[in-house]
Amino acid sequence: SHVEPKAPPQFCTFSWDLHTMAGDQKVVEGSFMLPPGESNVQVYQGSGFDRALSDPIVICRGNK
């Protein structure tokens, strides 16, 4: 969540360890901009995975 509506957007990165239906492990990584006032934003949608091997790690940074 980026709860301060007047703050600049935050640059965020994510990493998520997922298990494929073929039995392999894959780390999915990416980045996105989180606009002010946003929460519960969907940033990744994929297929071919049957479960998560870890919780997603999300780190956001903003400038003051």
Summary of the structure (lengths in Angstrom):
residues: 64
radius of gyration: 14.1
end to end distance: 16.6
largest distance: 45.5
contacts: 138
relative contact order: 0.41
helix: 0%
strand: 47%
